[in-house]
Amino acid sequence: MRKNIYFVVSLLTIVSFICMSARITGYDYQSTDKGIGPVKNVELGPINKKMADDGKAIFTSKCIICHELDQKKIGPPLRNTTKVRAPEFIMNLLLNTVQMQKENSTIKDLIKKYNNVPMSDPSLNQTQARSVLEYMRSVSK
């Protein structure tokens, strides 16, 4: 009986730690789909303000045509994307848009939901995609 109590307490401690880590980073660890593309791992730390500012400029020039932060436009609102998608997923979508739309079930479902309008390829390099990710992290609630 005593072993079971220790086991349960240990398990709850581990779960609490994981939940606290998810809150600190702003990332929902239930989203394990990393997408299809070159990005296999993204190390998140504090938001890089310079990159976030660069990402905002990219978002304004390339994404705002179809996306807003809080309202549905041609595509989905993006404010809390970083809470439901892995950072690798976001970067892979920006870097490998065409293949992600053809092969990733999440993206295929979103295209159906948003009037069968595919996302145009933003033609970003990896640094630019990371900057957009930092911007998305900075605006997330």
Order of alpha helices (4+ residues) and beta strands (2+ residues): alpha-alpha-alpha-alpha-alpha-alpha-alpha
